[in-house]
Amino acid sequence: MRVPFLDLTPRGEERDELSAAVARVVASGRYLLGPELDAFEHEFARFAGARHCVAVGSGLDALRLALQARGIGRGDEVIVPGQTFIATWLAVSAAGAVPVPVDVEPDSHLLDVDAAAAHVGPRTAAIVPVDLYGQPADHRALRALADRHGLWLLDDAAQAHGATVDGRPVAAFADAAAWSFYPGKNLGALGDGGAVTTDDEALARRIRRLRNYGSEQKYVHLEAGVNSRLDEIQAAVLRVKLSRFGVALAHRRETARRYSAALADGPLGLPPEIAGTEPSRHLYVVRSAARDELQSQLAQAGVETLIHYPIPPHRQEAYAGTLAASAHLPNAERAAAEILSLPIGPHMTTPAVDHVARAVSRAAECLQLRPVAAGTR
Ligand SMILES: Cc1ncc(COP(=O)(O)O)c(C=O)c1O
């Protein structure tokens, strides 16, 4: 049996609904800033538990425009986790501010809130935690930290559609949340897309203006904005995906549950269960000191795996020569060396999940893997 990491080809009823949605937009003659976008923004705001949603061209733009709309830029520092997809950092840099990396917790790879507190200084303007792999960050502690120092809290929820803390969507704890609709995300478009959700009406209005050349009225430009609008086709597609989201989320959670049950007694580090949180299970990430050997054994068994992410942002060429490049982030570095993502997408059938779990157990036995040292959380 061959198990690819991902196969996003829509099938059955979903495929028909997506085709009909695209055809509806094609026939409408309206391709930007139209009724599909308006409807999607209302539907997604409700989903995220926020008053406003402004949909933009990508998750990176959602982060960047949210920071810009808040007035964060040159001279400001923004705390970011050392382990994340680099877009979290790039958004801060693009806004003109300085990303200040903070190490992550050893098991969850989420921003270490005590370490973040130690990095707050006179220039700190905001914190951007990441709900990495769909596991909610420690939002209550982050909210308290932000309130204590008067910092703005922007949640990078690009991987967290459907994740909750104490039954509330992750976005509920931050001042704003940035989402990605990259095709492989839990809520994925058929191309790029992103959104900001917030209860702050003035912030939403400014993002709406920034995404449209700084304009609220045609050919009147109040500031130097950009072109970053979710188009009508993607909005219509996302409305279909959102209407089917509950089933897709349940499928991911069941896949994760099956993996965890099958691998519980083995030597690999498994995603931690954190009380009060319901992850979105965007990725199912295991840990082993012999990660590369494990990955090649799985490849031989027909199981495709990926690494999210093999090089932490502070080790990327993009940040060479900056202060961040010399940051001491041992947990982020260890994570990059040990993590391996098992397939968890919509294509995973029960036999495929069981095949992967068996292949992992067999490889662990064959490689005589030693148990991963437990972390602190
Ligand atoms: C944590 C995180 N932040 C930001 C992004 C950026 O989103 P996009 O690819 O839509 O620009 C992604 C996904 O790619 C992500 O995983």
The ligand as a Gaussian input file, in Angstrom:
#p B3LYP/6-31G(d) Opt

LIG

0 1
 C        2.041000      29.013000      10.909000
 C        1.835000      29.646000       9.564000
 N        1.839000      30.983000       9.477000
 C        1.638000      31.602000       8.297000
 C        1.427000      30.879000       7.132000
 C        1.300000      31.629000       5.855000
 O        0.128000      31.368000       5.160000
 P        0.090000      31.475000       3.561000
 O        0.766000      30.282000       3.003000
 O       -1.372000      31.502000       3.254000
 O        0.771000      32.758000       3.197000
 C        1.391000      29.485000       7.192000
 C        1.110000      28.622000       6.032000
 O        1.658000      28.583000       5.021000
 C        1.626000      28.856000       8.434000
 O        1.631000      27.518000       8.534000

